[in-house]
Amino acid sequence: MATKSKTATKKKPAAKKTAAKAGGAMSLKQLAAGLADKFELGKAVSAEIASHVFDTIAVELKRGTKIRVPGFGIFAVANRAARMGRNPATGEAIKIKASKKVRFRPAKELKESI
């Protein structure tokens, strides 16, 4: 019987799961883990920072403020007028009330990078 020579092979450490899988969604926890790794912060601190950023964006949007992030895009609130629609099950005409929606317009740099 032939014996196989044993060579020492080093295994590469597994990549940290800080990014979402292709086509998937990235969670706030994953985003915070990425910040923690990049800036050498604790995960709890980076999670608090990321959460605060999104809370601030939400508060400012409620006030009607546009938020411009250079190289990323613009968040803004858009008013949607009341309109008539149809119930798809019955075909009956229904009135859809006016509402506000959050809009995002990506920056040129973001569009080109994707």
Secondary structure, 3 states (H helix, E strand, C coil): CCCCCCCCCCCCCCCCCCCCCCCCCCCHHHHHHHHHHHHCCCHHHHHHHHHHHHHHHHHHHHHCCCEEECCCEEEEEEEECCEEEECCCCCCEEEECCEEEEEEEECHHHHHHC
